[in-house]
Each structure stands twice: as structure tokens, then as C-alpha cells.
Amino acid sequence: MTHVTLFWRKGEREDWLKFGKPVADRIVSRSERIESYAAGQLFALVRWASNDYGTIRSTLDIVRAVDGHEPCTPVPQVDPGGDVLLSVHGWPKVAQVFRLIDAIEATGIDPCDVAHDHWRHIHNRMAGREVPRSYSPARHRAWLQRKALLP
């Protein structure tokens, strides 16, 4: 299991999941909860923080939960870490990924089911300051067929 710790302190620190289907959820306190994911599940973790001068952190990570023996990348608040498919920092980039996720949802596709390669594609295109390709229903059908063939 991969555990994601979410914190919330109004106006100071807010963590949330843009998408993801946890298999377990545990409330630790009024300001902290832990959501758990089985190996292979995707989730999008958003972390935001501010101080007296404004926003000091805006990040979004799309992560695939890993099995206990798989190599993984450390991600803050994710235990033991995960396979990072996309990682952006700064509100303009986070907002751009929100728009891309919204466009995927508008086609009736659950972002949790999107091809892992597409999230990597978005990450790489944004890092190169290029426009990512859209995710079409035809591409999604091809991903589902390919996924059915994988062991």
C-alpha cells in the first residue's frame, strides 16, 4: 500500500487530491488524514502553502502507487514514494495541468485510467515549454487494449 498524508490549515497549508480512488482513508486529526492506494493506482497530489506575503508553494504530482519491491521515487507526504509520472511546480503550471485534467474529464474519461505515458508526455512537454497533445478517446481505447495485453 502507498499512503498519502494530507494536511489542511486554513489559509496556511492545504493539500488535496485532484483525482484518485483510495482503497482506505483514515482521519488522524481535524487537520490531517491519510489515504491509501493499492499498487498500480494513480492519484494527483496537490500541495499549496502560503505565508503573510502570499503563496510560497504550489505543486502537483501525478503518481502511480508502487508495489513493495518496485523501485520508487521519494515524494513528500507519500510513503514509501511512488512512480512519478508528472511533477510541476508553480501555480501557472499547476493551473495548466488542471485545465488538461478538466479536458480529459470532459470527454468522459476518468483521469485515473489515462495512459501513464500520456502523463509523462505532458510532464516532458511542459518542461520543454511546448504544448502537450490532447488525450483523445481513440488514444484511450488504444491504451486500454494495450493494457489488456500486458502481464
N, C-alpha and C positions, 0 to 999 in steps of 0.2 A: 504494500500500500504506500501511496505517496500522500503525505499530509501537508496541507496548506494552512498556515496560520494567518488569520485576517484580524487586523486591528482597526478600531474606529474611535477617534476622539474628535468631536465636532470642531470643524474649522482648523484643526491642527494636523490630523493624520487620518486618512481614510483609505482603506484597502478594500477592494471588491473584485468579484469575478464577472467579467463581461459575458463569458459563457462557460459552460462546464456542467456536467451531471455527476455530482458527488455521490458515492455509494454510502457514505456516512457523514454525519455532521454532529459536532459536539460544541456546546456553548460552554466556554471556560468562565467568562465573566460578562458583565454588561458591555465591555469594550473589546472582547476577544473571543473568537470562535475558531474552530479547526474543522476543515472539510477534508475528506479523504477520497482518493481516487484509486481505482484498480489500474494495474499495468495496461498501457495502451490507450488509456483515455486522454483526451485533450481538454485543456482548460486555458482561459485567458485571465491572467492575474494583473490587475491594475493597482498601482501604488501611487498615492498622492500625499504630499506633505507641504505644509506652509509654516511661515513664521510671521512676525509683525510686519515684514516687508513684502510679503506675497508668497507665491508658490516657490518652493525650493526643490521639489522633486515631482516629476510626472513620468511614470514608466509603465510600459505594457509588455508583458512576456506571454507568448503562447507556448505552452509546454506540454510535452507528452509524458505522462506518468510512466516510469520505468519499472521493470521487474527488479527484484533484489540483487540479481547477479549481473545486470546490464551496467555498462559504464554510464555515468551521468555527469551533467554539468551542475555545479553549485548555483542555486538560485536563492536569493534572500527569502526567508519565510517558507521555503519549500523543503521538506525533509523526506528523502535524503537528497533531493535535487531532481533533475529531470533532463529530458532531451529537449533542448531549447530550439524551437522551430522559428521563432521570430522574437526579436527584442528591440524595442525602440525607447528612446529617452527624449523628454521634452514634449510639452503639450502640443505643439503643431503636428508632430509626427504621431503622437497618440491619437489625436483627433482625426488624422488622415486614416489611420488603421480602423478607428471606429466607423468611419464612412464606408470603408471597404467591407467590414463585417456587416454593416447595415445593408449594403448592396447584395451581399450573399444571402442574407436572411430574406430580402425582398423577392428573391427567386424561389423561395420555399425550401431552401437547403439549410439544414442545421449546421452552424459553424463547427460543431464538434465532429461532424462527419466529413469535413473538407479534406482533400488530399494533403498529406503532410508536405509534399513537395511544393504545393501552392503557397503555404505559409513561408517556406524557405525562399521561394521566388520573391514574395513581397518584401521579405527582410533584405534580400540582396539588392533588389531594385531600389528600395528606399535608401540603402547605404550608398548606392551609386548615384543618387539623386535622379533616378529615372522613374517613369510612370509604370506601375505594375499592370500586368494584363488582368482583365476581369476573369472571374470564375464562372463559367457557363454551365448550364445543366448538362450539356453534351460532355464537357470535361468531367463533370461529376459522375456521370454514368460510366465513363471510361475508367475512372478511379475505382468505382465500386466493382467493376468487372475484374480489374487488375488485383484488387484486394482479395477477391474471392479465390484467386489462383495462388496467392501467397500462402506459405505453410503456417 
